[in-house]
Amino acid sequence: MRYKVEVTIYNSYEIEAETQEEAEQLARELDCYETLRDCDFNVTNSEAIVEGDEG
């Protein structure tokens, strides 16, 4: 059986920057380990995948 599992990941960062736009860009440039460090990871939904279901 296959399942579709949806997750939501929340995190926040303190970033030193000259502008809000720069801070947002620096956050986008974080690598996957920095992005997920100390995150709040929640499974928000799961459902069985029906044979032939594309979504």
All heavy atoms as atom14 arrays in JSON, in Angstrom:
{
  "sequence": "MRYKVEVTIYNSYEIEAETQEEAEQLARELDCYETLRDCDFNVTNSEAIVEGDEG",
  "atom14_mask": [
    [1, 1, 1, 1, 1, 1, 1, 1, 0, 0, 0, 0, 0, 0],
    [1, 1, 1, 1, 1, 1, 1, 1, 1, 1, 1, 0, 0, 0],
    [1, 1, 1, 1, 1, 1, 1, 1, 1, 1, 1, 1, 0, 0],
    [1, 1, 1, 1, 1, 1, 1, 1, 1, 0, 0, 0, 0, 0],
    [1, 1, 1, 1, 1, 1, 1, 0, 0, 0, 0, 0, 0, 0],
    [1, 1, 1, 1, 1, 1, 1, 1, 1, 0, 0, 0, 0, 0],
    [1, 1, 1, 1, 1, 1, 1, 0, 0, 0, 0, 0, 0, 0],
    [1, 1, 1, 1, 1, 1, 1, 0, 0, 0, 0, 0, 0, 0],
    [1, 1, 1, 1, 1, 1, 1, 1, 0, 0, 0, 0, 0, 0],
    [1, 1, 1, 1, 1, 1, 1, 1, 1, 1, 1, 1, 0, 0],
    [1, 1, 1, 1, 1, 1, 1, 1, 0, 0, 0, 0, 0, 0],
    [1, 1, 1, 1, 1, 1, 0, 0, 0, 0, 0, 0, 0, 0],
    [1, 1, 1, 1, 1, 1, 1, 1, 1, 1, 1, 1, 0, 0],
    [1, 1, 1, 1, 1, 1, 1, 1, 1, 0, 0, 0, 0, 0],
    [1, 1, 1, 1, 1, 1, 1, 1, 0, 0, 0, 0, 0, 0],
    [1, 1, 1, 1, 1, 1, 1, 1, 1, 0, 0, 0, 0, 0],
    [1, 1, 1, 1, 1, 0, 0, 0, 0, 0, 0, 0, 0, 0],
    [1, 1, 1, 1, 1, 1, 1, 1, 1, 0, 0, 0, 0, 0],
    [1, 1, 1, 1, 1, 1, 1, 0, 0, 0, 0, 0, 0, 0],
    [1, 1, 1, 1, 1, 1, 1, 1, 1, 0, 0, 0, 0, 0],
    [1, 1, 1, 1, 1, 1, 1, 1, 1, 0, 0, 0, 0, 0],
    [1, 1, 1, 1, 1, 1, 1, 1, 1, 0, 0, 0, 0, 0],
    [1, 1, 1, 1, 1, 0, 0, 0, 0, 0, 0, 0, 0, 0],
    [1, 1, 1, 1, 1, 1, 1, 1, 1, 0, 0, 0, 0, 0],
    [1, 1, 1, 1, 1, 1, 1, 1, 1, 0, 0, 0, 0, 0],
    [1, 1, 1, 1, 1, 1, 1, 1, 0, 0, 0, 0, 0, 0],
    [1, 1, 1, 1, 1, 0, 0, 0, 0, 0, 0, 0, 0, 0],
    [1, 1, 1, 1, 1, 1, 1, 1, 1, 1, 1, 0, 0, 0],
    [1, 1, 1, 1, 1, 1, 1, 1, 1, 0, 0, 0, 0, 0],
    [1, 1, 1, 1, 1, 1, 1, 1, 0, 0, 0, 0, 0, 0],
    [1, 1, 1, 1, 1, 1, 1, 1, 0, 0, 0, 0, 0, 0],
    [1, 1, 1, 1, 1, 1, 0, 0, 0, 0, 0, 0, 0, 0],
    [1, 1, 1, 1, 1, 1, 1, 1, 1, 1, 1, 1, 0, 0],
    [1, 1, 1, 1, 1, 1, 1, 1, 1, 0, 0, 0, 0, 0],
    [1, 1, 1, 1, 1, 1, 1, 0, 0, 0, 0, 0, 0, 0],
    [1, 1, 1, 1, 1, 1, 1, 1, 0, 0, 0, 0, 0, 0],
    [1, 1, 1, 1, 1, 1, 1, 1, 1, 1, 1, 0, 0, 0],
    [1, 1, 1, 1, 1, 1, 1, 1, 0, 0, 0, 0, 0, 0],
    [1, 1, 1, 1, 1, 1, 0, 0, 0, 0, 0, 0, 0, 0],
    [1, 1, 1, 1, 1, 1, 1, 1, 0, 0, 0, 0, 0, 0],
    [1, 1, 1, 1, 1, 1, 1, 1, 1, 1, 1, 0, 0, 0],
    [1, 1, 1, 1, 1, 1, 1, 1, 0, 0, 0, 0, 0, 0],
    [1, 1, 1, 1, 1, 1, 1, 0, 0, 0, 0, 0, 0, 0],
    [1, 1, 1, 1, 1, 1, 1, 0, 0, 0, 0, 0, 0, 0],
    [1, 1, 1, 1, 1, 1, 1, 1, 0, 0, 0, 0, 0, 0],
    [1, 1, 1, 1, 1, 1, 0, 0, 0, 0, 0, 0, 0, 0],
    [1, 1, 1, 1, 1, 1, 1, 1, 1, 0, 0, 0, 0, 0],
    [1, 1, 1, 1, 1, 0, 0, 0, 0, 0, 0, 0, 0, 0],
    [1, 1, 1, 1, 1, 1, 1, 1, 0, 0, 0, 0, 0, 0],
    [1, 1, 1, 1, 1, 1, 1, 0, 0, 0, 0, 0, 0, 0],
    [1, 1, 1, 1, 1, 1, 1, 1, 1, 0, 0, 0, 0, 0],
    [1, 1, 1, 1, 0, 0, 0, 0, 0, 0, 0, 0, 0, 0],
    [1, 1, 1, 1, 1, 1, 1, 1, 0, 0, 0, 0, 0, 0],
    [1, 1, 1, 1, 1, 1, 1, 1, 1, 0, 0, 0, 0, 0],
    [1, 1, 1, 1, 0, 0, 0, 0, 0, 0, 0, 0, 0, 0]
  ],
  "atom14_positions": [
    [[0.85, -1.17, 0.0], [0.0, 0.0, 0.0], [0.9, 1.23, 0.0], [1.93, 1.26, 0.67], [-0.9, -0.02, 1.23], [-1.88, 1.12, 1.31], [-3.08, 1.16, 0.01], [-4.49, 0.49, 0.83], [0.0, 0.0, 0.0], [0.0, 0.0, 0.0], [0.0, 0.0, 0.0], [0.0, 0.0, 0.0], [0.0, 0.0, 0.0], [0.0, 0.0, 0.0]],
    [[0.5, 2.24, -0.74], [1.22, 3.51, -0.77], [0.36, 4.59, -0.11], [-0.86, 4.54, -0.19], [1.54, 3.9, -2.21], [2.55, 2.99, -2.85], [2.77, 3.34, -4.28], [2.87, 4.79, -4.44], [3.59, 5.39, -5.35], [4.27, 4.68, -6.21], [3.63, 6.7, -5.44], [0.0, 0.0, 0.0], [0.0, 0.0, 0.0], [0.0, 0.0, 0.0]],
    [[1.05, 5.54, 0.52], [0.36, 6.62, 1.21], [0.96, 7.97, 0.81], [2.16, 8.07, 0.57], [0.5, 6.48, 2.74], [-0.21, 5.26, 3.26], [0.44, 4.04, 3.31], [-1.52, 5.34, 3.68], [-0.19, 2.91, 3.78], [-2.17, 4.22, 4.15], [-1.51, 3.0, 4.2], [-2.16, 1.89, 4.66], [0.0, 0.0, 0.0], [0.0, 0.0, 0.0]],
    [[0.1, 8.94, 0.73], [0.53, 10.33, 0.53], [0.55, 10.95, 1.92], [-0.46, 10.94, 2.63], [-0.45, 11.07, -0.37], [-0.15, 12.53, -0.54], [-1.2, 13.17, -1.43], [-1.04, 14.65, -1.49], [-2.11, 15.27, -2.31], [0.0, 0.0, 0.0], [0.0, 0.0, 0.0], [0.0, 0.0, 0.0], [0.0, 0.0, 0.0], [0.0, 0.0, 0.0]],
    [[1.7, 11.48, 2.33], [1.84, 12.08, 3.66], [2.24, 13.54, 3.47], [3.23, 13.83, 2.8], [2.9, 11.33, 4.5], [3.05, 11.98, 5.86], [2.52, 9.85, 4.64], [0.0, 0.0, 0.0], [0.0, 0.0, 0.0], [0.0, 0.0, 0.0], [0.0, 0.0, 0.0], [0.0, 0.0, 0.0], [0.0, 0.0, 0.0], [0.0, 0.0, 0.0]],
    [[1.46, 14.44, 4.04], [1.74, 15.87, 3.96], [2.35, 16.33, 5.28], [1.9, 15.94, 6.35], [0.46, 16.64, 3.67], [-0.17, 16.25, 2.35], [-1.54, 16.88, 2.13], [-2.03, 17.61, 3.04], [-2.11, 16.65, 1.06], [0.0, 0.0, 0.0], [0.0, 0.0, 0.0], [0.0, 0.0, 0.0], [0.0, 0.0, 0.0], [0.0, 0.0, 0.0]],
    [[3.37, 17.17, 5.17], [4.03, 17.7, 6.36], [4.1, 19.22, 6.28], [4.09, 19.8, 5.19], [5.45, 17.13, 6.54], [5.41, 15.63, 6.7], [6.35, 17.52, 5.41], [0.0, 0.0, 0.0], [0.0, 0.0, 0.0], [0.0, 0.0, 0.0], [0.0, 0.0, 0.0], [0.0, 0.0, 0.0], [0.0, 0.0, 0.0], [0.0, 0.0, 0.0]],
    [[4.16, 19.85, 7.42], [4.39, 21.27, 7.53], [5.6, 21.46, 8.42], [5.71, 20.83, 9.48], [3.17, 22.0, 8.15], [2.02, 21.71, 7.35], [3.39, 23.49, 8.21], [0.0, 0.0, 0.0], [0.0, 0.0, 0.0], [0.0, 0.0, 0.0], [0.0, 0.0, 0.0], [0.0, 0.0, 0.0], [0.0, 0.0, 0.0], [0.0, 0.0, 0.0]],
    [[6.52, 22.3, 7.97], [7.74, 22.56, 8.71], [7.79, 24.05, 9.05], [7.67, 24.89, 8.16], [8.99, 22.16, 7.9], [8.93, 20.66, 7.59], [10.26, 22.52, 8.65], [9.98, 20.2, 6.61], [0.0, 0.0, 0.0], [0.0, 0.0, 0.0], [0.0, 0.0, 0.0], [0.0, 0.0, 0.0], [0.0, 0.0, 0.0], [0.0, 0.0, 0.0]],
    [[7.94, 24.35, 10.33], [8.04, 25.73, 10.79], [9.43, 25.95, 11.37], [9.96, 25.1, 12.08], [7.01, 26.03, 11.88], [5.59, 25.96, 11.41], [4.83, 24.82, 11.63], [5.0, 27.02, 10.73], [3.52, 24.73, 11.21], [3.69, 26.95, 10.3], [2.95, 25.8, 10.54], [1.66, 25.72, 10.11], [0.0, 0.0, 0.0], [0.0, 0.0, 0.0]],
    [[10.01, 27.1, 11.07], [11.27, 27.48, 11.66], [11.39, 28.99, 11.58], [10.71, 29.64, 10.78], [12.45, 26.81, 10.94], [13.61, 26.54, 11.87], [13.68, 27.09, 12.95], [14.54, 25.71, 11.44], [0.0, 0.0, 0.0], [0.0, 0.0, 0.0], [0.0, 0.0, 0.0], [0.0, 0.0, 0.0], [0.0, 0.0, 0.0], [0.0, 0.0, 0.0]],
    [[12.24, 29.56, 12.38], [12.51, 30.99, 12.3], [13.99, 31.22, 12.56], [14.66, 30.37, 13.17], [11.66, 31.77, 13.31], [11.98, 31.38, 14.62], [0.0, 0.0, 0.0], [0.0, 0.0, 0.0], [0.0, 0.0, 0.0], [0.0, 0.0, 0.0], [0.0, 0.0, 0.0], [0.0, 0.0, 0.0], [0.0, 0.0, 0.0], [0.0, 0.0, 0.0]],
    [[14.48, 32.33, 12.08], [15.9, 32.61, 12.14], [16.13, 34.06, 12.54], [15.34, 34.93, 12.2], [16.55, 32.39, 10.76], [16.13, 31.1, 10.12], [15.06, 31.04, 9.25], [16.81, 29.93, 10.42], [14.67, 29.85, 8.68], [16.42, 28.73, 9.86], [15.35, 28.7, 8.99], [14.96, 27.52, 8.44], [0.0, 0.0, 0.0], [0.0, 0.0, 0.0]],
    [[17.2, 34.3, 13.23], [17.67, 35.66, 13.47], [18.8, 35.9, 12.48], [19.82, 35.21, 12.52], [18.16, 35.82, 14.9], [17.05, 35.76, 15.91], [17.52, 36.08, 17.32], [18.64, 36.62, 17.49], [16.76, 35.77, 18.24], [0.0, 0.0, 0.0], [0.0, 0.0, 0.0], [0.0, 0.0, 0.0], [0.0, 0.0, 0.0], [0.0, 0.0, 0.0]],
    [[18.59, 36.85, 11.57], [19.53, 37.1, 10.49], [19.95, 38.56, 10.52], [19.1, 39.45, 10.58], [18.9, 36.76, 9.13], [18.6, 35.25, 9.07], [19.8, 37.19, 7.98], [17.92, 34.79, 7.82], [0.0, 0.0, 0.0], [0.0, 0.0, 0.0], [0.0, 0.0, 0.0], [0.0, 0.0, 0.0], [0.0, 0.0, 0.0], [0.0, 0.0, 0.0]],
    [[21.24, 38.77, 10.48], [21.81, 40.12, 10.43], [21.8, 40.58, 8.97], [22.37, 39.92, 8.1], [23.24, 40.09, 10.95], [23.84, 41.44, 11.22], [23.3, 42.07, 12.5], [22.97, 41.33, 13.44], [23.22, 43.3, 12.53], [0.0, 0.0, 0.0], [0.0, 0.0, 0.0], [0.0, 0.0, 0.0], [0.0, 0.0, 0.0], [0.0, 0.0, 0.0]],
    [[21.11, 41.72, 8.7], [21.03, 42.22, 7.33], [20.75, 43.72, 7.36], [20.29, 44.26, 8.37], [19.92, 41.49, 6.57], [0.0, 0.0, 0.0], [0.0, 0.0, 0.0], [0.0, 0.0, 0.0], [0.0, 0.0, 0.0], [0.0, 0.0, 0.0], [0.0, 0.0, 0.0], [0.0, 0.0, 0.0], [0.0, 0.0, 0.0], [0.0, 0.0, 0.0]],
    [[21.0, 44.37, 6.23], [20.75, 45.81, 6.11], [19.28, 46.11, 5.85], [18.78, 47.16, 6.24], [21.6, 46.38, 4.96], [23.1, 46.32, 5.22], [23.55, 47.19, 6.37], [23.0, 48.32, 6.51], [24.42, 46.75, 7.14], [0.0, 0.0, 0.0], [0.0, 0.0, 0.0], [0.0, 0.0, 0.0], [0.0, 0.0, 0.0], [0.0, 0.0, 0.0]],
    [[18.58, 45.21, 5.13], [17.17, 45.43, 4.79], [16.38, 44.14, 5.02], [16.95, 43.05, 5.11], [17.01, 45.83, 3.31], [17.43, 44.72, 2.49], [17.82, 47.07, 2.97], [0.0, 0.0, 0.0], [0.0, 0.0, 0.0], [0.0, 0.0, 0.0], [0.0, 0.0, 0.0], [0.0, 0.0, 0.0], [0.0, 0.0, 0.0], [0.0, 0.0, 0.0]],
    [[15.08, 44.27, 5.04], [14.21, 43.11, 5.17], [14.37, 42.2, 3.95], [14.41, 40.97, 4.09], [12.75, 43.56, 5.3], [11.79, 42.41, 5.48], [10.37, 42.87, 5.73], [10.13, 44.04, 6.0], [9.44, 41.96, 5.65], [0.0, 0.0, 0.0], [0.0, 0.0, 0.0], [0.0, 0.0, 0.0], [0.0, 0.0, 0.0], [0.0, 0.0, 0.0]],
    [[14.49, 42.78, 2.77], [14.67, 41.99, 1.55], [15.96, 41.18, 1.59], [16.0, 40.02, 1.19], [14.65, 42.89, 0.31], [13.31, 43.52, 0.01], [12.97, 44.72, 0.9], [13.89, 45.29, 1.56], [11.78, 45.08, 0.96], [0.0, 0.0, 0.0], [0.0, 0.0, 0.0], [0.0, 0.0, 0.0], [0.0, 0.0, 0.0], [0.0, 0.0, 0.0]],
    [[17.03, 41.79, 2.1], [18.3, 41.09, 2.22], [18.17, 39.92, 3.22], [18.67, 38.82, 2.97], [19.42, 42.03, 2.66], [20.75, 41.33, 2.81], [21.84, 42.21, 3.41], [21.55, 43.34, 3.86], [23.0, 41.75, 3.44], [0.0, 0.0, 0.0], [0.0, 0.0, 0.0], [0.0, 0.0, 0.0], [0.0, 0.0, 0.0], [0.0, 0.0, 0.0]],
    [[17.49, 40.16, 4.31], [17.29, 39.1, 5.31], [16.51, 37.93, 4.71], [16.86, 36.77, 4.92], [16.56, 39.65, 6.53], [0.0, 0.0, 0.0], [0.0, 0.0, 0.0], [0.0, 0.0, 0.0], [0.0, 0.0, 0.0], [0.0, 0.0, 0.0], [0.0, 0.0, 0.0], [0.0, 0.0, 0.0], [0.0, 0.0, 0.0], [0.0, 0.0, 0.0]],
    [[15.47, 38.24, 3.93], [14.7, 37.18, 3.28], [15.55, 36.41, 2.29], [15.47, 35.18, 2.22], [13.47, 37.77, 2.6], [12.45, 38.3, 3.59], [11.3, 39.05, 2.93], [11.23, 39.1, 1.68], [10.46, 39.59, 3.67], [0.0, 0.0, 0.0], [0.0, 0.0, 0.0], [0.0, 0.0, 0.0], [0.0, 0.0, 0.0], [0.0, 0.0, 0.0]],
    [[16.38, 37.09, 1.53], [17.26, 36.43, 0.57], [18.28, 35.54, 1.28], [18.54, 34.41, 0.85], [17.98, 37.45, -0.32], [18.83, 36.82, -1.4], [18.04, 35.92, -2.34], [16.93, 36.25, -2.72], [18.6, 34.79, -2.68], [0.0, 0.0, 0.0], [0.0, 0.0, 0.0], [0.0, 0.0, 0.0], [0.0, 0.0, 0.0], [0.0, 0.0, 0.0]],
    [[18.84, 36.03, 2.36], [19.79, 35.23, 3.12], [19.12, 33.97, 3.68], [19.73, 32.9, 3.71], [20.43, 36.05, 4.24], [21.38, 37.16, 3.77], [21.74, 38.08, 4.93], [22.62, 36.57, 3.11], [0.0, 0.0, 0.0], [0.0, 0.0, 0.0], [0.0, 0.0, 0.0], [0.0, 0.0, 0.0], [0.0, 0.0, 0.0], [0.0, 0.0, 0.0]],
    [[17.88, 34.09, 4.11], [17.14, 32.92, 4.6], [16.93, 31.91, 3.47], [17.06, 30.7, 3.67], [15.8, 33.33, 5.19], [0.0, 0.0, 0.0], [0.0, 0.0, 0.0], [0.0, 0.0, 0.0], [0.0, 0.0, 0.0], [0.0, 0.0, 0.0], [0.0, 0.0, 0.0], [0.0, 0.0, 0.0], [0.0, 0.0, 0.0], [0.0, 0.0, 0.0]],
    [[16.64, 32.39, 2.26], [16.46, 31.49, 1.12], [17.75, 30.75, 0.77], [17.71, 29.66, 0.2], [15.98, 32.27, -0.11], [14.55, 32.71, -0.02], [14.11, 33.37, -1.33], [12.82, 33.99, -1.17], [12.61, 35.25, -0.81], [13.63, 36.06, -0.61], [11.4, 35.72, -0.67], [0.0, 0.0, 0.0], [0.0, 0.0, 0.0], [0.0, 0.0, 0.0]],
    [[18.88, 31.34, 1.07], [20.18, 30.76, 0.73], [20.7, 29.75, 1.75], [21.73, 29.13, 1.54], [21.21, 31.87, 0.53], [20.9, 32.75, -0.67], [21.8, 33.96, -0.78], [22.68, 34.16, 0.09], [21.6, 34.75, -1.73], [0.0, 0.0, 0.0], [0.0, 0.0, 0.0], [0.0, 0.0, 0.0], [0.0, 0.0, 0.0], [0.0, 0.0, 0.0]],
    [[19.99, 29.55, 2.85], [20.42, 28.57, 3.85], [20.38, 27.18, 3.24], [19.49, 26.85, 2.44], [19.49, 28.6, 5.07], [19.5, 29.88, 5.9], [18.4, 29.82, 6.96], [20.86, 30.12, 6.54], [0.0, 0.0, 0.0], [0.0, 0.0, 0.0], [0.0, 0.0, 0.0], [0.0, 0.0, 0.0], [0.0, 0.0, 0.0], [0.0, 0.0, 0.0]],
    [[21.36, 26.33, 3.59], [21.34, 24.96, 3.06], [20.28, 24.13, 3.8], [19.68, 24.58, 4.78], [22.73, 24.32, 3.11], [23.24, 24.02, 4.51], [22.43, 23.79, 5.43], [24.47, 24.02, 4.69], [0.0, 0.0, 0.0], [0.0, 0.0, 0.0], [0.0, 0.0, 0.0], [0.0, 0.0, 0.0], [0.0, 0.0, 0.0], [0.0, 0.0, 0.0]],
    [[20.05, 22.92, 3.33], [18.97, 22.11, 3.89], [19.18, 21.8, 5.37], [18.23, 21.76, 6.14], [18.79, 20.83, 3.09], [20.23, 19.75, 3.07], [0.0, 0.0, 0.0], [0.0, 0.0, 0.0], [0.0, 0.0, 0.0], [0.0, 0.0, 0.0], [0.0, 0.0, 0.0], [0.0, 0.0, 0.0], [0.0, 0.0, 0.0], [0.0, 0.0, 0.0]],
    [[20.43, 21.63, 5.81], [20.69, 21.34, 7.23], [20.41, 22.55, 8.1], [19.83, 22.44, 9.18], [22.12, 20.85, 7.42], [22.38, 19.56, 6.68], [23.11, 19.54, 5.5], [21.85, 18.35, 7.15], [23.32, 18.35, 4.81], [22.05, 17.17, 6.47], [22.79, 17.17, 5.3], [22.99, 16.0, 4.62], [0.0, 0.0, 0.0], [0.0, 0.0, 0.0]],
    [[20.84, 23.73, 7.65], [20.57, 24.96, 8.4], [19.06, 25.25, 8.43], [18.53, 25.71, 9.44], [21.3, 26.15, 7.77], [22.8, 26.08, 7.9], [23.5, 27.15, 7.08], [23.13, 27.36, 5.91], [24.42, 27.77, 7.63], [0.0, 0.0, 0.0], [0.0, 0.0, 0.0], [0.0, 0.0, 0.0], [0.0, 0.0, 0.0], [0.0, 0.0, 0.0]],
    [[18.38, 24.98, 7.34], [16.95, 25.23, 7.25], [16.17, 24.37, 8.23], [15.22, 24.83, 8.86], [16.45, 24.97, 5.82], [17.16, 25.82, 4.92], [14.97, 25.24, 5.68], [0.0, 0.0, 0.0], [0.0, 0.0, 0.0], [0.0, 0.0, 0.0], [0.0, 0.0, 0.0], [0.0, 0.0, 0.0], [0.0, 0.0, 0.0], [0.0, 0.0, 0.0]],
    [[16.57, 23.11, 8.38], [15.8, 22.17, 9.21], [16.27, 22.08, 10.66], [15.58, 21.51, 11.49], [15.84, 20.78, 8.58], [15.14, 20.68, 7.21], [15.35, 19.31, 6.62], [13.68, 21.03, 7.33], [0.0, 0.0, 0.0], [0.0, 0.0, 0.0], [0.0, 0.0, 0.0], [0.0, 0.0, 0.0], [0.0, 0.0, 0.0], [0.0, 0.0, 0.0]],
    [[17.42, 22.68, 10.99], [17.93, 22.62, 12.36], [16.92, 23.25, 13.32], [16.45, 24.35, 13.11], [19.27, 23.35, 12.45], [19.93, 23.19, 13.82], [21.29, 23.86, 13.88], [22.19, 23.27, 12.89], [22.85, 24.0, 11.96], [22.71, 25.3, 11.91], [23.63, 23.4, 11.09], [0.0, 0.0, 0.0], [0.0, 0.0, 0.0], [0.0, 0.0, 0.0]],
    [[16.53, 22.5, 14.32], [15.61, 22.95, 15.37], [14.22, 23.31, 14.85], [13.5, 24.11, 15.45], [16.19, 24.15, 16.14], [17.49, 23.82, 16.82], [17.62, 22.69, 17.33], [18.39, 24.68, 16.85], [0.0, 0.0, 0.0], [0.0, 0.0, 0.0], [0.0, 0.0, 0.0], [0.0, 0.0, 0.0], [0.0, 0.0, 0.0], [0.0, 0.0, 0.0]],
    [[13.8, 22.72, 13.74], [12.49, 23.04, 13.18], [11.38, 22.31, 13.93], [11.61, 21.36, 14.67], [12.42, 22.69, 11.7], [12.38, 20.92, 11.36], [0.0, 0.0, 0.0], [0.0, 0.0, 0.0], [0.0, 0.0, 0.0], [0.0, 0.0, 0.0], [0.0, 0.0, 0.0], [0.0, 0.0, 0.0], [0.0, 0.0, 0.0], [0.0, 0.0, 0.0]],
    [[10.17, 22.79, 13.75], [8.97, 22.14, 14.25], [8.36, 21.41, 13.06], [7.92, 22.03, 12.09], [8.0, 23.18, 14.81], [6.74, 22.57, 15.38], [6.71, 21.35, 15.6], [5.77, 23.32, 15.59], [0.0, 0.0, 0.0], [0.0, 0.0, 0.0], [0.0, 0.0, 0.0], [0.0, 0.0, 0.0], [0.0, 0.0, 0.0], [0.0, 0.0, 0.0]],
    [[8.39, 20.07, 13.08], [7.99, 19.22, 11.97], [6.68, 18.53, 12.33], [6.62, 17.81, 13.32], [9.1, 18.19, 11.73], [8.85, 17.24, 10.61], [9.36, 17.5, 9.35], [8.14, 16.07, 10.81], [9.16, 16.61, 8.31], [7.93, 15.18, 9.78], [8.44, 15.44, 8.54], [0.0, 0.0, 0.0], [0.0, 0.0, 0.0], [0.0, 0.0, 0.0]],
    [[5.62, 18.77, 11.56], [4.31, 18.2, 11.86], [3.75, 17.46, 10.66], [3.76, 17.99, 9.54], [3.31, 19.29, 12.24], [3.73, 20.04, 13.47], [3.91, 19.45, 14.52], [3.93, 21.34, 13.35], [0.0, 0.0, 0.0], [0.0, 0.0, 0.0], [0.0, 0.0, 0.0], [0.0, 0.0, 0.0], [0.0, 0.0, 0.0], [0.0, 0.0, 0.0]],
    [[3.24, 16.25, 10.88], [2.49, 15.55, 9.85], [1.08, 16.14, 9.9], [0.42, 16.1, 10.94], [2.46, 14.03, 10.09], [1.54, 13.34, 9.1], [3.87, 13.45, 10.01], [0.0, 0.0, 0.0], [0.0, 0.0, 0.0], [0.0, 0.0, 0.0], [0.0, 0.0, 0.0], [0.0, 0.0, 0.0], [0.0, 0.0, 0.0], [0.0, 0.0, 0.0]],
    [[0.63, 16.72, 8.79], [-0.67, 17.4, 8.78], [-1.77, 16.58, 8.16], [-2.95, 16.82, 8.42], [-0.56, 18.75, 8.04], [-0.03, 18.53, 6.74], [0.33, 19.71, 8.8], [0.0, 0.0, 0.0], [0.0, 0.0, 0.0], [0.0, 0.0, 0.0], [0.0, 0.0, 0.0], [0.0, 0.0, 0.0], [0.0, 0.0, 0.0], [0.0, 0.0, 0.0]],
    [[-1.41, 15.59, 7.32], [-2.43, 14.76, 6.69], [-1.75, 13.52, 6.11], [-0.6, 13.57, 5.7], [-3.14, 15.54, 5.58], [-4.32, 14.8, 5.02], [-5.13, 14.25, 5.75], [-4.43, 14.76, 3.7], [0.0, 0.0, 0.0], [0.0, 0.0, 0.0], [0.0, 0.0, 0.0], [0.0, 0.0, 0.0], [0.0, 0.0, 0.0], [0.0, 0.0, 0.0]],
    [[-2.48, 12.43, 6.07], [-2.02, 11.25, 5.34], [-3.24, 10.52, 4.81], [-4.31, 10.54, 5.42], [-1.19, 10.34, 6.25], [-1.96, 9.86, 7.3], [0.0, 0.0, 0.0], [0.0, 0.0, 0.0], [0.0, 0.0, 0.0], [0.0, 0.0, 0.0], [0.0, 0.0, 0.0], [0.0, 0.0, 0.0], [0.0, 0.0, 0.0], [0.0, 0.0, 0.0]],
    [[-3.05, 9.92, 3.63], [-4.16, 9.19, 3.03], [-3.59, 8.13, 2.1], [-2.52, 8.25, 1.53], [-5.09, 10.13, 2.27], [-4.41, 10.92, 1.18], [-5.31, 11.98, 0.57], [-5.67, 12.93, 1.29], [-5.63, 11.85, -0.62], [0.0, 0.0, 0.0], [0.0, 0.0, 0.0], [0.0, 0.0, 0.0], [0.0, 0.0, 0.0], [0.0, 0.0, 0.0]],
    [[-4.35, 7.04, 1.97], [-3.95, 5.96, 1.07], [-4.06, 6.45, -0.37], [-4.95, 7.23, -0.72], [-4.85, 4.75, 1.27], [0.0, 0.0, 0.0], [0.0, 0.0, 0.0], [0.0, 0.0, 0.0], [0.0, 0.0, 0.0], [0.0, 0.0, 0.0], [0.0, 0.0, 0.0], [0.0, 0.0, 0.0], [0.0, 0.0, 0.0], [0.0, 0.0, 0.0]],
    [[-3.12, 6.01, -1.21], [-3.15, 6.34, -2.63], [-3.89, 5.21, -3.33], [-3.48, 4.05, -3.28], [-1.73, 6.5, -3.19], [-1.02, 7.66, -2.5], [-1.78, 6.69, -4.71], [0.42, 7.83, -2.89], [0.0, 0.0, 0.0], [0.0, 0.0, 0.0], [0.0, 0.0, 0.0], [0.0, 0.0, 0.0], [0.0, 0.0, 0.0], [0.0, 0.0, 0.0]],
    [[-4.99, 5.58, -3.99], [-5.79, 4.61, -4.7], [-5.16, 4.35, -6.06], [-4.69, 5.3, -6.71], [-7.24, 5.15, -4.86], [-8.09, 4.17, -5.65], [-7.85, 5.44, -3.51], [0.0, 0.0, 0.0], [0.0, 0.0, 0.0], [0.0, 0.0, 0.0], [0.0, 0.0, 0.0], [0.0, 0.0, 0.0], [0.0, 0.0, 0.0], [0.0, 0.0, 0.0]],
    [[-5.08, 3.11, -6.48], [-4.51, 2.73, -7.78], [-5.11, 3.59, -8.89], [-6.33, 3.74, -8.97], [-4.77, 1.25, -8.07], [-4.07, 0.73, -9.28], [-2.56, 0.68, -9.12], [-2.09, 0.51, -8.0], [-1.86, 0.83, -10.14], [0.0, 0.0, 0.0], [0.0, 0.0, 0.0], [0.0, 0.0, 0.0], [0.0, 0.0, 0.0], [0.0, 0.0, 0.0]],
    [[-4.25, 4.23, -9.67], [-4.69, 5.08, -10.76], [-4.9, 6.53, -10.35], [-5.18, 7.38, -11.18], [0.0, 0.0, 0.0], [0.0, 0.0, 0.0], [0.0, 0.0, 0.0], [0.0, 0.0, 0.0], [0.0, 0.0, 0.0], [0.0, 0.0, 0.0], [0.0, 0.0, 0.0], [0.0, 0.0, 0.0], [0.0, 0.0, 0.0], [0.0, 0.0, 0.0]],
    [[-4.74, 6.85, -9.06], [-4.9, 8.22, -8.57], [-3.64, 9.0, -8.94], [-2.55, 8.63, -8.56], [-5.11, 8.22, -7.06], [-5.43, 9.59, -6.5], [-5.56, 10.54, -7.28], [-5.56, 9.69, -5.26], [0.0, 0.0, 0.0], [0.0, 0.0, 0.0], [0.0, 0.0, 0.0], [0.0, 0.0, 0.0], [0.0, 0.0, 0.0], [0.0, 0.0, 0.0]],
    [[-3.78, 10.08, -9.69], [-2.64, 10.89, -10.13], [-2.21, 11.91, -9.09], [-1.12, 12.43, -9.14], [-3.01, 11.63, -11.43], [-3.33, 10.71, -12.57], [-2.12, 9.99, -13.13], [-1.04, 10.58, -13.12], [-2.27, 8.84, -13.56], [0.0, 0.0, 0.0], [0.0, 0.0, 0.0], [0.0, 0.0, 0.0], [0.0, 0.0, 0.0], [0.0, 0.0, 0.0]],
    [[-3.03, 12.29, -8.13], [-2.74, 13.38, -7.23], [-2.25, 12.96, -5.92], [-1.65, 13.54, -5.13], [0.0, 0.0, 0.0], [0.0, 0.0, 0.0], [0.0, 0.0, 0.0], [0.0, 0.0, 0.0], [0.0, 0.0, 0.0], [0.0, 0.0, 0.0], [0.0, 0.0, 0.0], [0.0, 0.0, 0.0], [0.0, 0.0, 0.0], [0.0, 0.0, 0.0]]
  ]
}
